[in-house]
């Protein structure tokens, strides 16, 4: 294939633009805000699950507390009934002794049940405090995500604007280059990522390998409009590039 030295040089410019666009796109993909957002959204999922678990635990403790309160209430009712009978004094001595023993037993039972009830209430308070902490963290995470999204949007917009400028310049350059040469370049680039490279000091700038002396000698005999390719990476080798 033949192409003017000017067209070959412009193909090298196109390759540089393509590298630039690829670099910019990688920059978008590697924005620090993306890492921040990933960490924040992952934490949001964890916090959400923990909050659901805490709320479930609160509901379970509420049912436990209701049962405990009912147990206490039942003992209190029996105790009050027995205490009233004692206060009335209209009870035989043997029955009175039995009643006093029952009052003592019920009083002890009441103390035990109230201790259990207190422990349940303390657990409830602890879980509620944890749920409040998780709720506060969830709100902070929402704000953090929004702030990071804003910074990401600004950074992405700036880079996308630069990409659009480079692509526009590329299109203008392509329009002035021989179509067959551009087609060859695109075909090579689609396979290896590098469609054209400069020949510098006997090396291909694409694969960075030295060209053997026989091939270099052959290239020197070719006309300047002859399109040559690297034997290793097969990209278009542009001679005389600076």
C-alpha positions as CSV (number, residue, x, y, z in Angstrom):
1,X,0.0,0.0,0.0
2,X,1.1,3.5,-0.7
3,X,0.2,6.7,1.2
4,X,1.9,10.1,1.3
5,X,4.3,10.7,4.1
6,X,1.9,13.5,5.3
7,X,-1.0,11.0,5.5
8,X,1.2,8.5,7.4
9,X,2.2,11.2,9.8
10,X,-1.4,12.1,10.4
11,X,-2.3,8.5,11.1
12,X,0.3,8.7,13.8
13,X,-1.5,11.8,15.1
14,X,-4.7,9.9,15.1
15,X,-3.1,7.1,17.1
16,X,-1.9,9.6,19.6
17,X,-5.5,11.0,19.9
18,X,-6.9,7.5,20.3
19,X,-4.4,6.8,23.1
20,X,-5.4,10.1,24.7
21,X,-9.1,9.3,24.6
22,X,-8.4,5.8,26.1
23,X,-6.3,7.4,28.8
24,X,-9.1,9.9,29.6
25,X,-11.7,7.1,29.7
26,X,-9.5,5.1,32.1
27,X,-9.3,8.3,34.2
28,X,-13.1,8.4,34.3
29,X,-13.2,4.8,35.4
30,X,-10.6,5.3,38.0
31,X,-12.0,8.5,39.6
32,X,-11.5,8.4,43.4
33,X,-15.1,9.3,43.8
34,X,-16.1,5.9,42.3
35,X,-14.1,4.2,45.1
36,X,-15.8,6.4,47.7
37,X,-19.3,5.7,46.3
38,X,-18.6,2.0,46.2
39,X,-17.5,2.0,49.9
40,X,-20.4,4.2,50.9
41,X,-23.1,2.2,49.1
42,X,-21.7,-1.0,50.5
43,X,-21.8,0.5,54.0
44,X,-25.4,1.6,53.3
45,X,-26.3,-2.0,52.6
46,X,-24.7,-3.2,55.8
47,X,-26.3,-0.4,57.8
48,X,-29.7,-1.2,56.3
49,X,-29.4,-4.9,57.2
50,X,-28.3,-4.0,60.7
51,X,-31.2,-1.6,61.1
52,X,-33.7,-4.2,60.0
53,X,-32.1,-6.7,62.4
54,X,-32.3,-4.2,65.2
55,X,-35.9,-3.4,64.5
56,X,-36.7,-7.1,64.4
57,X,-35.0,-7.5,67.7
58,X,-37.0,-4.6,69.2
59,X,-40.2,-6.2,68.0
60,X,-39.2,-9.5,69.6
61,X,-38.2,-7.8,72.9
62,X,-41.5,-5.9,72.9
63,X,-43.4,-9.3,72.8
64,X,-41.1,-10.6,75.5
65,X,-41.7,-7.5,77.6
66,X,-45.5,-7.8,77.2
67,X,-45.3,-11.4,78.5
68,X,-43.1,-10.3,81.4
69,X,-45.5,-7.5,82.3
70,X,-48.4,-10.0,82.2
71,X,-46.5,-12.4,84.5
72,X,-45.8,-9.6,87.0
73,X,-49.4,-8.4,86.8
74,X,-50.7,-11.9,87.6
75,X,-48.5,-12.2,90.6
76,X,-49.4,-8.7,91.8
77,X,-53.1,-9.4,91.6
78,X,-52.7,-12.6,93.6
79,X,-50.5,-10.9,96.1
80,X,-52.9,-8.0,96.6
81,X,-55.7,-10.5,97.1
82,X,-53.8,-12.4,99.8
83,X,-52.6,-9.2,101.5
84,X,-56.2,-8.0,101.7
85,X,-57.3,-11.3,103.3
86,X,-54.5,-10.9,105.8
87,X,-55.5,-7.3,106.5
88,X,-59.1,-8.5,107.1
89,X,-57.9,-10.9,109.8
90,X,-61.0,-13.1,109.4
91,X,-58.8,-16.2,108.8
92,X,-58.1,-19.3,111.0
93,X,-54.6,-19.6,112.5
94,X,-53.6,-22.5,110.3
95,X,-55.0,-20.8,107.2
96,X,-53.3,-17.6,108.3
97,X,-49.9,-19.3,108.4
98,X,-50.4,-20.7,105.0
99,X,-51.5,-17.4,103.7
100,X,-48.4,-15.6,105.1
101,X,-46.2,-18.2,103.5
102,X,-47.9,-17.6,100.2
103,X,-47.5,-13.9,100.5
104,X,-43.8,-14.3,101.1
105,X,-43.5,-16.7,98.2
106,X,-45.5,-14.3,95.9
107,X,-43.4,-11.3,97.1
108,X,-40.2,-13.2,96.2
109,X,-41.7,-14.2,92.9
110,X,-42.7,-10.7,92.2
111,X,-39.2,-9.4,92.9
112,X,-37.7,-12.0,90.5
113,X,-40.2,-11.2,87.7
114,X,-39.6,-7.5,88.1
115,X,-35.9,-8.1,87.9
116,X,-36.4,-10.0,84.6
117,X,-38.7,-7.2,83.4
118,X,-36.0,-4.6,84.2
119,X,-33.4,-6.6,82.3
120,X,-35.7,-6.8,79.3
121,X,-36.3,-3.1,79.4
122,X,-32.5,-2.5,79.6
123,X,-32.0,-4.7,76.5
124,X,-34.8,-2.7,74.8
125,X,-33.1,0.6,75.5
126,X,-29.7,-0.8,74.3
127,X,-31.1,-2.0,71.0
128,X,-33.1,1.3,70.5
129,X,-29.9,3.2,71.1
130,X,-28.2,1.0,68.5
131,X,-31.0,1.6,66.0
132,X,-30.8,5.4,66.6
133,X,-27.0,5.2,65.8
134,X,-27.7,3.2,62.6
135,X,-30.4,5.7,61.6
136,X,-28.0,8.6,62.1
137,X,-25.3,6.8,60.2
138,X,-27.7,6.0,57.3
139,X,-28.6,9.8,57.1
140,X,-24.9,10.7,57.0
141,X,-24.3,8.1,54.3
142,X,-27.1,9.6,52.2
143,X,-25.4,13.0,52.4
144,X,-22.0,11.5,51.7
145,X,-23.2,9.6,48.6
146,X,-24.9,12.8,47.3
147,X,-21.7,14.8,47.9
148,X,-19.5,12.2,46.2
149,X,-22.0,11.9,43.3
150,X,-21.8,15.6,42.8
151,X,-18.0,15.6,42.7
152,X,-18.0,12.6,40.4
153,X,-20.4,14.4,38.0
154,X,-18.3,17.5,37.9
155,X,-15.1,15.5,37.3
156,X,-16.7,13.3,34.7
157,X,-18.2,16.2,32.8
158,X,-14.8,17.9,32.6
159,X,-13.1,14.8,31.3
160,X,-16.0,14.0,28.9
161,X,-15.7,17.5,27.5
162,X,-12.0,16.9,26.9
163,X,-12.8,13.6,25.2
164,X,-15.3,15.3,22.9
165,X,-12.7,17.9,21.9
166,X,-10.1,15.2,21.1
167,X,-12.7,13.2,19.1
168,X,-13.7,16.3,17.2
169,X,-10.0,16.9,16.3
170,X,-9.7,13.3,15.4
171,X,-12.6,13.5,13.0
172,X,-11.2,16.5,11.3
173,X,-7.8,14.8,10.9
174,X,-9.3,11.6,9.6
175,X,-11.3,13.6,7.0
176,X,-7.9,14.7,5.4
177,X,-6.3,11.3,5.3
178,X,-6.5,8.7,2.6
179,X,-9.5,6.4,3.3
180,X,-7.6,3.1,2.6
181,X,-4.9,4.0,5.1
182,X,-7.4,4.9,7.7
183,X,-9.3,1.7,7.1
184,X,-6.1,-0.3,7.5
185,X,-5.2,1.6,10.7
186,X,-8.7,0.9,12.2
187,X,-8.5,-2.8,11.3
188,X,-5.1,-3.2,13.0
189,X,-6.1,-1.1,16.0
190,X,-9.3,-3.1,16.6
191,X,-7.2,-6.2,17.1
192,X,-4.2,-4.9,19.0
193,X,-5.1,-1.5,20.3
194,X,-2.2,0.1,18.4
195,X,-2.7,0.8,14.8
196,X,0.3,3.0,14.1
197,X,3.6,3.7,15.7
198,X,6.8,5.7,15.0
199,X,10.0,4.0,13.9
200,X,12.7,5.5,16.2
201,X,16.3,4.4,16.4
202,X,15.5,1.1,14.8
203,X,12.7,0.3,17.2
204,X,8.9,0.1,16.9
205,X,7.2,2.6,19.3
206,X,4.2,0.3,19.4
207,X,5.7,-3.0,20.7
208,X,9.1,-1.4,21.7
209,X,11.0,-4.2,20.0
210,X,14.0,-3.7,17.8
211,X,13.6,-4.2,14.0
212,X,16.2,-6.6,12.7
213,X,18.9,-5.2,10.6
214,X,17.8,-6.9,7.4
215,X,14.3,-5.5,7.6
216,X,15.7,-2.0,8.5
217,X,17.9,-2.3,5.4
218,X,14.9,-3.2,3.3
219,X,12.9,-0.3,4.6
220,X,15.6,2.2,3.7
221,X,15.3,1.1,0.0
222,X,11.5,1.7,0.0
223,X,10.0,5.0,-1.3
224,X,8.7,7.4,1.4
225,X,5.1,6.8,0.3
226,X,5.4,3.0,0.8
227,X,3.4,1.9,3.9
228,X,5.5,-0.4,6.1
229,X,4.4,-2.5,9.0
230,X,6.2,-3.9,12.1
231,X,6.9,-7.6,11.7
232,X,6.2,-8.2,15.4
233,X,3.0,-6.2,16.3
234,X,1.9,-5.6,12.6
235,X,1.1,-1.9,13.3
236,X,1.8,0.7,10.6
237,X,5.4,1.9,11.1
238,X,5.7,5.6,10.3
239,X,9.2,6.5,9.2
240,X,10.8,9.9,9.8
241,X,8.5,10.7,12.7
242,X,9.7,13.3,15.2
